Amino acid sequence: QVQLVESGGGLVQAGGSLRLSCAASGSIFSVNAMGWHRQAPGKQRQLVADVTSSGSTNYADSVKGRFTISRDNAKNTVYLQMNSLKPEDTGVYYCYEYEGFQYYWGQGTQVTVSS
């Protein structure tokens, strides 16, 4: 079974930065994509960013220009550099991996941005 371990969440002031990391282990098939969703209080999960094995990236409009996703394929690790954070970025961030036509999810890490 694929296991995803997230780190890097925390509390920051508006305008600050955080870097999230997610390391995957137990992969059997080639990893097609890795990325991040987030869930704000009282709302459903939404895509933040993802990256394919070929390097193509995709971002939610709300984070373009502020967040950068990167991936180390050899380590099966994905990173999310978050700059110029806003209070509306607050939520639980979930890492995911897509392989073998299945999605696997981490437990989530809390990001809180104070005004």
QUIDA-V202324 format. One line per field, one symbol per residue. ss: DSSP state (a for helix, b for strand, c for the rest). psi: psi as a letter, one per 20 degrees, with the letter a starting at -180 (. if undefined). Layout:
ss=???
psi=???
//
This chain:
ss=ccbbbbbccbbbbccccbbbbbbbbcccccbbbbbbbbbccccccbbbbbbbccccbbbcaaacccbbbbbbccccbbbbbbccccaaacbbbbbbbbbccbbbbcccbbbbbbc
psi=pppppqrirapqqpiaqqoqqopqqjpgrpohqqaprqoqpjrrqqpgqrprhiipqpqqhiipihqpqrpohhilpqqoporlqqhiipapppqqpoqkkqpqqriqppppoq.
//
